[in-house]
């Protein structure tokens, strides 16, 4: 794909736009596969977290902001409330990013109308992250399996072709 993109002058603007889209989607799929592999390593206990002090409110707001245009294109209200916390929080930045992006991605995927909100606040000596949406939710019969990895419910439907586009 990179070779095709390097020869961009050969293509019309519409063809270049399609090549760019294919390239971005290829990178997104590669990231998805890498994330799935990472979750497999986590479940197997083969991942070592690297904790560091992070201004979690600012970091979480930056991550969530990446979803704003996708939420707007989907016709959803998107509210971000990630105020600064009293002190930095020790987290593994990469793991936190995966968690936030996964939760917001699921909210976008399963919410067809209404809103999605993300709130980060201090709760005693902890940080509390809450993501709410007006989506279909998880059927009660599936709740016992929430912590079981990679199980999809046949009762849930997802929005087709709704993706986070990055420039």
Secondary structure, 3 states (H helix, E strand, C coil): CHHHHHCHHHCCHHHHHHHHHHHHHHHHHHHHHHHHHHHHHHHCCCCCCCCEEECHHHHHHHHHHCCHHHHHHCCCEEEEEECCCCCCEEECHHHHHHHHHHHHHHHHHHCCCCEEEEEEEEECCEEEEEEEECCCCCCHHHHHHCCCCCCCCCCCCCCCCCCCCCC
